[in-house]
């Protein structure tokens, strides 16, 4: 099994930056994709960004493309989300998730392992 622990959330002003971290315990396989999802109050969960097990492929929702960057350090079993130019509409609970051998990275139903979530609040 894989256990994910997130950190780095907080309160920032619009235009500011945050870096989220997701540390994995247990063995993480090369084939594991790691992704970030978010849930805003009163809204459905949405895919934000994901990265392949090797780190060679990344995927971004159109709403964050050019502002957010996902990366991973497999030696540390950690995935990062660098968030720049934050907007109030980025306010949400951000969740780290892991999966392997999935047909599409954007569908949260494929993920068996989830972090506890970390709150990101962007004020205007």
N, C-alpha and C positions, 0 to 999 in steps of 0.2 A: 504494500500500500504506500501511498504518497500523502504526506501531510504538508500543507502550504500555510505559511504565516506571512501576512502582509504588514508593511509599515510605510511611513512616509507621508500619510495624509495630513491634512490640516486646512487652515483658513488662509487664503491669499486674496489679494486684490486683482481685479481684471488686468490682464497683461502680464501678470506674474508667472512664476514657474514653480513646479514641484517635481520631485523625483520619487516615485514609488518603488519599493522593493518587495519581492516575493521570494522567500527562502523556503526551499523544499527539503524535507527530511525523508529518509528512505532513499532507495536507489532510484535515480532517474535515468531512464533509458534514452539512448540517442534518438529513438523514434518518437519520443514524447514531444508533442506540440504544446506550447505554453501561450496562453492568451489572457487578455484583460477584457472583462465585461463591466458594465456599469448599470446601476439602477437608480434613476432619479425618482424623487417622491411622486407618487401617483402615475408613474409611467412604467412601461414594460422594460425588462432587461434588454440591453442591446450590446452587440459586439463592438469593441473599440479597436483592438489590434491584436495580432497574433504572430508567432514566430515558430518556425520549424525546429525540430530537435537539433539539427546541425547548426542552426542559426543562419542558414544560407538563404532562406526565404522569409519575407515579412509581408504582412497584410494589414491594411488600415481602412477603417471606415472613412467615407468621404468627409464626414464632419470634423475629423481630426487630422486628416492628411496634411502634411507640411508643418504641423504644430507639435505632434506627438512622435516619439521615437521609442520603439521597443528594442531591447537587446538582452542577451543572456550570457552568463558566464558559467559554463557547465562544470568547471573545476570547483566553483563555489556553490553549485546547485541553486543559482539565483537568477531570476529574471527581473529586469528593470523596465520602468516606464518613465521616460523623461517627458514632461508636459510643459510646453512653452506657450506663451501668448494665450493664457487661460481666459475663458469667457464665462460669464455667469451661467450659461446653459451647460457648462461642463460640470456643474454641481451635481454630485451623485455619490453613492457608495460604490467604490471600485473593488471588483473581485478578480483575483487571480485564479486561473483554472488550468488543468493539465489533462491531456488526452493523448492517445497514440492510435495510429492506424485508423484514422477517421477520414471519411470521404470529403468533408468540407469543414474548414476551420471556423467558420462564422456561426455555426449552429450550436448553441449552448447545450442542447439536449444530448450531445455526444460526450460531454465531459463528465467524468466520474469523480474528479478531485477538485475541490474548491477551497479557497481561503475563506477567512472569516469576514473579510471586507474591511476597507478603510475609507473613512469619510473624507471627501474632498469638497470644500466649500469655497466658491469664488464670489466675492462681493463686487458690486459695481460702484 
